[in-house]
Amino acid sequence: MKTLDKKWKEILYSMSGLGPNLLMVILGAYFTDAINPAALQEGSYQAILSGTCFILPLVFPVLWMLAKIFDGIIDIPLAALTDTLKTKWGRRRPPIAVCFIPMVVSYAMCWWPVFGPENQLGNTIWIVSWAFVFFTTYTMCLIAFYGSLSTVCENEDQRLTVSSFKSFFDTISYCLTYALVPVLLGAFKIHINELVMYLLPLMATMIIPLFMIKEGDKYEAMLREKGIKFTPLADEPKVGIWESIKLTFTNKIFIRWCVVNCCSFFGLQMFLVSMNSLINGGMAFNETQMAVLNTCAFAPVPIMLYLFRKLKAKKGIRFAYQTCLLSFAVCILSFDFASVYVLGYNNVTLQYIIGCTGGVIGSWAIGSFFMMPYMIPAQISSVEEKLTGKNHSAMYFAGQAITTSVVGAIAGSLVYEYIKRLYISKSVSGVISANNFEEAAKLFGVDRLDVYNLGTLLVPIIVSVFCIFGFLLAFTMLKDYNPRSVAKALGLEKELEKHPELLNEEKKLIVDNDSVIVNLALYVLSGTIFGFIWNKVIINNVNKLKMKKGGWGIWLLNTFIPFYSVYWSYKTCKFIKAKSDELNVQTKDKSVVCMILSALFLHFISYSIIQSDINKISNLGITEEEYLMPEAETSAESI
């Protein structure tokens, strides 16, 4: 059954993993430093107990890496289970229901080193044991959720929309984790392990799919009553685990994506795990200063995601993703240039300038790094399912997860955990290994301020190199992942002719992506900055309806000339009414309303009204050729 038939359902469904993902991000960002605060400043609330190591420093990184690799390997059998499961409740819901409570309990146990600082071996075994339980149950919940994307979404456009919403909520998780959490720790003087217990109830968002996935006997009976043809779950072709693995890992376009994704994920994972140390240890910033830098990196992401989709529509997804890889390769180096090793301790203003500039540049890439791993596997699996009848979508996410788990474990659980214990000094040559800055200073025989963590200097360089590798390897990807391109790459072009609904996806009008709800959310979340972009988008869409020519000139007048937008809103509404009458589309004349709203500086409401009517006309009365006509030349005297 059609599940996401309303925009609010797309948003709600995308929010399903918000709680578990937020807690998982916090685990990745703070956990290893919390139990072994070697790279943190003395007194940091990011440690469970400041200056105290709860685990065996030489053994734990290897065991934690193995747990993370296990997190990837276990995806394969769990994906096969949810792909082949046939119950009266459906395929995806039972695994989520069974694994939810164990996931919550095991996560909490990881943050509770019950043996205290005296028994590092006991804590190491305790934490790693619970980590295996958490990674298994977390994976089962999320893999079932991701596997449902190919069926609950109608087409590529909706999958891209849901993936974008999912990325938006992921961005919120990262904003909260890196910008708000440090402030909360300092403001309330609580340690990170206490904070995660307060946040634990957010895990409940994972139960949303239990109420929204429409599969199983109940919904099949409803389809029969309505006379809708469908293939019952019990009669669907069963794809065995070995066949599913073969189909997944012999899929060339999927493997090429995984190679590129591994490069970006290696760098991204190392960066995310080390970000707090890069700022707190490498730049010597406190929690409030950290929040400012992280806000610059994550706050613009919703806007960047919107612009990414626009660039993808014009230049293809490969080109758009390559620009993200290059931007991240450049921006990450700002952590070295703004470090106290380079600038010293008395150039905070310059550190802010470099760090904030790098953060804004990096925000272009961060959103796409979240969105692409959802969208591409879902699109490939959906096209394959419709052309071959074989549904094994969860295995694609599992295949992607096992590759990223391995590289992520190597990057964040092994490489970083060892290099963060390395220190250097400008006064004394050589590199030493120590548990914290104070111990390193004693070993060097120098003042504490003359000691620098080598790991925080190496991380930006390593990340930059891997992003450049990813950029070069991205040339092997498809330019775009629309149904025709995917079918051609899979050798299924003849089968595509039997499925006109897939070809219709490619003809879907671009204006469908200009959701009023999404644009309103962006307008509010960006502090109305998105209004400048939305204004230009509406002007372009009006031009495509063959209104008088106009472009950047009209945008400049609307933006910078007081009350010009009042006149423009009035004329635009009049034109839209005339165009709708011409095409027999039911709309009302809202020219006076929009004129008043613009005069009161309530542009976001007038934009919503105009955009809503444009969508009606474009969806019902304009042909694809008319709508996709070349944009007119810029003219300031157009209206």
Sequence and secondary structure as in RCSB ss.txt:
>XXXX:A:sequence
MKTLDKKWKEILYSMSGLGPNLLMVILGAYFTDAINPAALQEGSYQAILSGTCFILPLVFPVLWMLAKIFDGIID
IPLAALTDTLKTKWGRRRPPIAVCFIPMVVSYAMCWWPVFGPENQLGNTIWIVSWAFVFFTTYTMCLIAFYGSLS
TVCENEDQRLTVSSFKSFFDTISYCLTYALVPVLLGAFKIHINELVMYLLPLMATMIIPLFMIKEGDKYEAMLRE
KGIKFTPLADEPKVGIWESIKLTFTNKIFIRWCVVNCCSFFGLQMFLVSMNSLINGGMAFNETQMAVLNTCAFAP
VPIMLYLFRKLKAKKGIRFAYQTCLLSFAVCILSFDFASVYVLGYNNVTLQYIIGCTGGVIGSWAIGSFFMMPYM
IPAQISSVEEKLTGKNHSAMYFAGQAITTSVVGAIAGSLVYEYIKRLYISKSVSGVISANNFEEAAKLFGVDRLD
VYNLGTLLVPIIVSVFCIFGFLLAFTMLKDYNPRSVAKALGLEKELEKHPELLNEEKKLIVDNDSVIVNLALYVL
SGTIFGFIWNKVIINNVNKLKMKKGGWGIWLLNTFIPFYSVYWSYKTCKFIKAKSDELNVQTKDKSVVCMILSAL
FLHFISYSIIQSDINKISNLGITEEEYLMPEAETSAESI
>XXXX:A:secstr
     SHHHHHHHHGGGHHHHHHHHHHHHHHHHHHS TTS TT TTSSSTT   S TTTHHHHHHHHHHHHHHTH
HHHHHHHHH  BTTBSSHHHHHHHHHHHHHHHHHHT  TTTTT HHHHHHHHHHHHHHHHHHHHHHHHHHHHTHH
HHS SHHHHHHHHHHHHHHHHHHHHIIIIIHHHHHHHHT  HHHHHHHHGGGGGGGGHHHHH   SHHHHHHHHH
HT     GGGS    HHHHHHHHHT HHHHHHHHHHHHHHHHHHHHHHHHHHIIIIIS   HHHHHHHHHHHHTT
HHHHHHHHHHHHHHH HHHHHHHHHHHHHHHTTHHHHTSHHHH SS HHHHHHHHHHHHHHHHHHHHHHHHHHHH
HHHHHHHHHHHHH    HHHHHHHHHHHHHHHHIIIIIIIHHHHTTEEEESSS S EE SSHHHHHHHHTS GGG
EEEHHHHHHHHHHHHHHHHHHHHGGGS S   HHHHHHHTT HHHHTT HHHHHHHT  GGGG  HHHHHHHHHH
TTTTHHHHHHHHHHHHHHHTT S  SHHHHHHHHHSTTHHHHHHHHHHHHHHHHHHHTT      HHHHHHHHHT
T HHHHHHHHHHHHHHHHHHT  HHHHT       TT  
